[in-house]
């Protein structure tokens, strides 16, 4: 009977850790989306409480972290041509050796809109961290491109997320070049 209680306690502790991680991710997402507004509100709260040095330091640290993340995101967008509009992360399972997260990314690459949902499983084995993508679901705006739709279906089957994003960028660039070429050859007044 005692072992059953210990197992239940351990399961509850794991659930608490998972919920705490989810709460932290949610707070980080909220701060990234609404950082400037939150900063002003927190600043006014700190001033009402008579300065609050610890609050100001924490606020300053969060503000710096958000600015660095925004700077990194802009740099990544410039490098790879993919702009993310939405990034959602939810922890499904967390233990000492295993972490399972559900992710949803939405954005665009040039004129192509996309949404990608997938799960990532991380397993710690000795000194190695193994990551695997599971449950990949890709939605790309552009049903007129049948070959690309077939490619997306193959990527979902093989769960090759990196190849999808590389190909999305190349395909998007070719679509933009094609659009510019057709625009160049259009007769004036059409």
C-alpha positions as CSV (number, residue, x, y, z in Angstrom):
1,X,0.0,0.0,0.0
2,X,2.8,2.4,0.9
3,X,4.5,1.8,-2.5
4,X,1.3,2.7,-4.2
5,X,1.2,6.0,-2.4
6,X,4.9,6.7,-3.3
7,X,4.1,6.0,-6.9
8,X,1.2,8.3,-6.8
9,X,3.2,11.0,-5.1
10,X,5.9,10.6,-7.8
11,X,3.3,10.9,-10.6
12,X,1.9,14.1,-9.0
13,X,5.4,15.6,-8.7
14,X,6.0,14.9,-12.4
15,X,2.7,16.5,-13.3
16,X,3.5,19.5,-11.1
17,X,6.9,19.9,-12.9
18,X,5.2,19.6,-16.3
19,X,2.6,22.2,-15.4
20,X,5.3,24.5,-14.0
21,X,7.3,24.2,-17.3
22,X,4.1,24.9,-19.3
23,X,3.4,27.9,-17.1
24,X,6.9,29.2,-17.7
25,X,6.5,28.7,-21.5
26,X,3.2,30.5,-21.5
27,X,4.5,33.4,-19.5
28,X,7.5,33.7,-21.9
29,X,5.1,33.7,-24.9
30,X,2.9,36.4,-23.3
31,X,5.9,38.5,-22.5
32,X,7.3,38.2,-26.0
33,X,4.0,39.2,-27.5
34,X,3.1,42.0,-25.1
35,X,6.5,42.9,-23.6
36,X,6.3,46.6,-24.1
37,X,2.9,47.0,-22.6
38,X,3.8,44.7,-19.7
39,X,6.9,46.6,-19.1
40,X,5.0,49.9,-18.7
41,X,2.5,48.3,-16.4
42,X,5.2,46.7,-14.3
43,X,7.1,49.9,-14.1
44,X,4.0,51.7,-12.8
45,X,3.4,49.0,-10.2
46,X,7.1,49.2,-9.1
47,X,6.8,53.0,-8.7
48,X,3.6,52.6,-6.7
49,X,5.4,50.3,-4.3
50,X,8.1,52.7,-3.6
51,X,10.8,51.7,-6.1
52,X,11.0,48.0,-5.7
53,X,14.7,47.4,-6.7
54,X,14.3,43.7,-7.1
55,X,11.2,44.2,-9.3
56,X,13.2,46.7,-11.5
57,X,16.1,44.3,-11.8
58,X,13.9,41.4,-12.8
59,X,12.0,43.6,-15.2
60,X,15.3,44.8,-16.7
61,X,16.5,41.3,-17.1
62,X,13.3,40.1,-18.8
63,X,13.3,43.2,-21.1
64,X,16.9,42.5,-22.1
65,X,16.1,38.9,-22.8
66,X,13.1,39.8,-25.0
67,X,15.1,42.3,-27.0
68,X,17.8,39.7,-27.6
69,X,15.2,37.1,-28.7
70,X,13.6,39.7,-31.0
71,X,17.0,40.6,-32.5
72,X,17.8,36.9,-33.0
73,X,14.4,36.3,-34.6
74,X,14.9,39.2,-37.1
75,X,18.4,37.9,-38.0
76,X,17.0,34.4,-38.5
77,X,14.2,35.7,-40.7
78,X,16.7,37.7,-42.8
79,X,19.0,34.7,-43.2
80,X,16.4,32.0,-44.1
81,X,13.5,34.1,-45.5
82,X,11.0,32.4,-43.3
83,X,9.0,34.7,-41.0
84,X,7.0,33.1,-38.1
85,X,3.8,34.7,-37.0
86,X,2.9,32.2,-34.3
87,X,5.0,29.8,-32.2
88,X,3.2,27.6,-29.6
89,X,4.9,25.1,-27.4
90,X,3.1,22.8,-25.0
91,X,4.9,20.2,-22.8
92,X,3.1,16.9,-22.9
93,X,5.5,14.8,-20.7
94,X,8.5,15.6,-18.7
95,X,10.7,13.3,-16.6
96,X,14.4,13.0,-15.9
97,X,15.2,11.2,-19.1
98,X,12.3,12.1,-21.4
99,X,10.7,15.3,-22.6
100,X,7.8,15.4,-25.1
101,X,6.6,18.7,-26.5
102,X,3.9,19.7,-28.9
103,X,4.8,22.6,-31.2
104,X,2.8,24.7,-33.7
105,X,4.5,27.1,-36.1
106,X,2.7,29.4,-38.4
107,X,4.2,31.9,-40.8
108,X,5.1,32.7,-44.4
109,X,8.0,32.3,-46.8
110,X,7.7,35.0,-49.4
111,X,4.1,34.6,-50.5
112,X,3.5,31.1,-49.3
113,X,1.7,30.7,-46.0
114,X,2.3,27.6,-43.9
115,X,1.4,26.0,-40.6
116,X,3.4,23.1,-39.1
117,X,2.3,21.0,-36.1
118,X,4.6,18.4,-34.7
119,X,5.8,16.7,-31.5
120,X,9.4,16.5,-30.4
121,X,10.6,13.7,-28.2
122,X,13.9,14.2,-26.4
123,X,15.5,11.2,-24.6
124,X,18.6,11.6,-22.5
125,X,20.8,8.5,-22.8
126,X,24.2,8.7,-20.9
127,X,25.9,11.7,-22.6
128,X,23.7,11.8,-25.7
129,X,20.5,13.7,-26.2
130,X,18.3,12.0,-28.9
131,X,15.6,14.1,-30.6
132,X,12.9,12.7,-32.8
133,X,10.0,14.5,-34.6
134,X,6.7,12.7,-34.4
135,X,3.1,13.4,-35.5
136,X,4.1,15.9,-38.3
137,X,1.2,17.8,-39.9
138,X,1.9,20.4,-42.6
139,X,-0.5,22.8,-44.2
140,X,0.7,25.1,-47.0
141,X,-1.4,27.7,-48.8
142,X,-1.1,27.0,-52.5
143,X,-3.2,24.1,-53.5
144,X,-2.6,25.0,-57.2
145,X,0.9,23.5,-56.8
146,X,0.1,19.8,-57.0
147,X,3.7,18.7,-57.1
148,X,4.5,20.6,-54.0
149,X,1.4,19.2,-52.2
150,X,2.7,15.7,-53.0
151,X,6.1,16.7,-51.6
152,X,4.4,18.0,-48.4
153,X,2.6,14.6,-48.0
154,X,6.0,12.8,-48.3
155,X,7.5,15.1,-45.7
156,X,4.7,14.3,-43.3
157,X,5.3,10.6,-43.9
158,X,9.1,10.8,-43.4
159,X,8.9,13.5,-40.7
160,X,11.8,15.4,-42.3
161,X,11.1,18.9,-41.0
162,X,14.5,20.3,-42.0
163,X,14.1,19.2,-45.7
164,X,10.6,20.7,-45.7
165,X,11.8,24.1,-44.6
166,X,14.8,24.1,-47.0
167,X,12.5,23.1,-49.9
168,X,9.8,25.7,-48.8
169,X,12.4,28.4,-49.1
170,X,13.7,27.3,-52.5
171,X,10.2,26.7,-53.8
172,X,9.0,30.1,-52.5
173,X,12.0,31.9,-54.2
174,X,11.2,30.2,-57.5
175,X,7.6,31.2,-57.2
176,X,8.7,34.8,-56.6
177,X,11.1,34.7,-59.6
178,X,8.3,33.3,-61.8
179,X,5.9,36.0,-60.7
180,X,8.5,38.7,-61.5
181,X,9.2,37.2,-64.9
182,X,5.6,37.1,-65.8
183,X,5.1,40.6,-64.6
184,X,8.0,41.8,-66.7
185,X,6.5,40.3,-69.9
186,X,3.0,41.6,-69.3
187,X,1.9,44.1,-71.9
188,X,1.3,47.6,-70.5
189,X,-2.3,48.3,-69.6
190,X,-3.2,44.7,-68.9
